[in-house]
Amino acid sequence: MSSKMRAILVKDGKGPIENLFIGEAERPSPGPGMVLVKVKAFGLNGMDLLQREGRYPMPPSSPTIMGVEFSGTVVQPRASRGAYGEYVEVRHRNLIRKPAHLSWVDAAGIMENYITAFQGLVFLTGIKAGDDVLIHAGASGVGVAAIQLARFYGANTVIATASSKEKLDMLLAMPNGATHAVNYRTQDFAEEVKTITSGKGVDIVIDMVGQSHWQKNIASLAFDGQMALLAFLSGSVVKEVDLAPVIFKRLRIQGSTLRARSADYHAELIGRFKAEAFDSITGSSGDGRIRTYIHKVYPWTQIQEAHREMEASKNSGKIVLEFD
């Protein structure tokens, strides 16, 4: 096996979409506790756009190759590098065997989205049956996953926000989708939450937007409510924050990332996700309680087009790229 592999790289280490190119990189070498996987397909995530622009740190183990979720076949035991290459090195404890009913494309779009959503809903906020939940960026990969997981765990209402009628219609039409949908561009989602919950507010907010939604998130939360802040797509600086509602409503606000967590944390999180939810996921043509939603599939050589699609916020569901 050659010591080189094809991979998607970024000219000058960061930059616009046009800086993405296909080149050669060192193939990952085996290491203790690791396996080497030949990638079949990989999912595109908002994190990838930030990394390309230099606004999110690349993993120390792979400082030049992006990508955090993939599907593929183990080719060398005891081999975490980026999934934007033909081969990826990953801890064996972080792998889940692909069931026969899932295609490589379906499988490639599950892990980052569902693990992120599962961490926010289960690990951080401890969702329970009867909770009212507000989920932002509802049509994103993480949003679609979080909506279905909230329903899976017995939420009373699942209110999703998105930016267009087409996206809202899709979220409401999903078999286990949102119970209510709000266009955050044309509606005040905090007021809508109050109406939907008869003035109570929601028990849980899952937010990946940040600055622009902060004030209305606080207003949307019920007494003893919780917010999991998983990203800040609109910015991280909130001016003139009033702390009074946080105290008087007894709110709990917790931020989290996945990359900086320990290997044991990752293994525990993935293991619990596998035990509780993964086996209920069916493919994009399935009818399970949780299913994948694939927006579009690109050949991996069309990485620039895929980034443009996500950057323009055109996707409802997951963008996946396939290796030839």
ChimeraX attribute file (.defattr): number of C-alpha atoms within 10 A of each C-alpha:
attribute: neighborCount
match mode: 1-to-1
recipient: residues
	/A:1	5
	/A:2	6
	/A:3	9
	/A:4	13
	/A:5	15
	/A:6	15
	/A:7	24
	/A:8	23
	/A:9	21
	/A:10	22
	/A:11	17
	/A:12	9
	/A:13	16
	/A:14	17
	/A:15	16
	/A:16	14
	/A:17	19
	/A:18	13
	/A:19	15
	/A:20	20
	/A:21	16
	/A:22	17
	/A:23	13
	/A:24	14
	/A:25	17
	/A:26	13
	/A:27	20
	/A:28	24
	/A:29	15
	/A:30	15
	/A:31	14
	/A:32	10
	/A:33	12
	/A:34	19
	/A:35	23
	/A:36	26
	/A:37	22
	/A:38	19
	/A:39	24
	/A:40	21
	/A:41	29
	/A:42	30
	/A:43	29
	/A:44	27
	/A:45	22
	/A:46	17
	/A:47	18
	/A:48	19
	/A:49	20
	/A:50	16
	/A:51	21
	/A:52	25
	/A:53	16
	/A:54	14
	/A:55	12
	/A:56	12
	/A:57	13
	/A:58	22
	/A:59	18
	/A:60	9
	/A:61	12
	/A:62	16
	/A:63	12
	/A:64	22
	/A:65	23
	/A:66	25
	/A:67	23
	/A:68	22
	/A:69	23
	/A:70	29
	/A:71	27
	/A:72	22
	/A:73	14
	/A:74	18
	/A:75	13
	/A:76	14
	/A:77	14
	/A:78	17
	/A:79	21
	/A:80	17
	/A:81	24
	/A:82	26
	/A:83	28
	/A:84	28
	/A:85	28
	/A:86	24
	/A:87	26
	/A:88	27
	/A:89	25
	/A:90	22
	/A:91	19
	/A:92	17
	/A:93	16
	/A:94	16
	/A:95	15
	/A:96	14
	/A:97	10
	/A:98	15
	/A:99	12
	/A:100	7
	/A:101	12
	/A:102	18
	/A:103	15
	/A:104	22
	/A:105	25
	/A:106	26
	/A:107	27
	/A:108	27
	/A:109	28
	/A:110	26
	/A:111	22
	/A:112	21
	/A:113	21
	/A:114	24
	/A:115	23
	/A:116	22
	/A:117	26
	/A:118	26
	/A:119	22
	/A:120	26
	/A:121	25
	/A:122	18
	/A:123	13
	/A:124	17
	/A:125	21
	/A:126	13
	/A:127	22
	/A:128	15
	/A:129	12
	/A:130	13
	/A:131	19
	/A:132	26
	/A:133	30
	/A:134	31
	/A:135	25
	/A:136	27
	/A:137	23
	/A:138	31
	/A:139	29
	/A:140	26
	/A:141	29
	/A:142	28
	/A:143	27
	/A:144	31
	/A:145	27
	/A:146	32
	/A:147	31
	/A:148	26
	/A:149	23
	/A:150	29
	/A:151	22
	/A:152	16
	/A:153	18
	/A:154	16
	/A:155	21
	/A:156	16
	/A:157	20
	/A:158	24
	/A:159	27
	/A:160	29
	/A:161	24
	/A:162	23
	/A:163	17
	/A:164	15
	/A:165	12
	/A:166	11
	/A:167	22
	/A:168	21
	/A:169	13
	/A:170	17
	/A:171	28
	/A:172	16
	/A:173	12
	/A:174	16
	/A:175	13
	/A:176	20
	/A:177	26
	/A:178	28
	/A:179	18
	/A:180	17
	/A:181	26
	/A:182	22
	/A:183	17
	/A:184	18
	/A:185	11
	/A:186	9
	/A:187	11
	/A:188	12
	/A:189	24
	/A:190	22
	/A:191	14
	/A:192	20
	/A:193	26
	/A:194	17
	/A:195	12
	/A:196	17
	/A:197	16
	/A:198	9
	/A:199	13
	/A:200	15
	/A:201	25
	/A:202	28
	/A:203	23
	/A:204	30
	/A:205	26
	/A:206	27
	/A:207	24
	/A:208	22
	/A:209	18
	/A:210	20
	/A:211	16
	/A:212	15
	/A:213	19
	/A:214	18
	/A:215	16
	/A:216	14
	/A:217	22
	/A:218	22
	/A:219	18
	/A:220	26
	/A:221	29
	/A:222	20
	/A:223	18
	/A:224	15
	/A:225	23
	/A:226	25
	/A:227	25
	/A:228	21
	/A:229	20
	/A:230	20
	/A:231	19
	/A:232	15
	/A:233	16
	/A:234	12
	/A:235	12
	/A:236	13
	/A:237	12
	/A:238	12
	/A:239	9
	/A:240	7
	/A:241	10
	/A:242	10
	/A:243	9
	/A:244	9
	/A:245	14
	/A:246	17
	/A:247	12
	/A:248	10
	/A:249	15
	/A:250	15
	/A:251	18
	/A:252	16
	/A:253	16
	/A:254	13
	/A:255	12
	/A:256	15
	/A:257	12
	/A:258	14
	/A:259	12
	/A:260	10
	/A:261	10
	/A:262	10
	/A:263	13
	/A:264	11
	/A:265	12
	/A:266	18
	/A:267	16
	/A:268	14
	/A:269	20
	/A:270	22
	/A:271	16
	/A:272	17
	/A:273	18
	/A:274	15
	/A:275	11
	/A:276	12
	/A:277	16
	/A:278	19
	/A:279	12
	/A:280	13
	/A:281	21
	/A:282	21
	/A:283	20
	/A:284	17
	/A:285	12
	/A:286	14
	/A:287	13
	/A:288	15
	/A:289	16
	/A:290	26
	/A:291	24
	/A:292	26
	/A:293	24
	/A:294	20
	/A:295	16
	/A:296	14
	/A:297	17
	/A:298	15
	/A:299	14
	/A:300	23
	/A:301	16
	/A:302	15
	/A:303	21
	/A:304	15
	/A:305	15
	/A:306	21
	/A:307	22
	/A:308	14
	/A:309	14
	/A:310	19
	/A:311	13
	/A:312	8
	/A:313	14
	/A:314	15
	/A:315	18
	/A:316	24
	/A:317	23
	/A:318	28
	/A:319	25
	/A:320	27
	/A:321	25
	/A:322	20
	/A:323	16
	/A:324	10
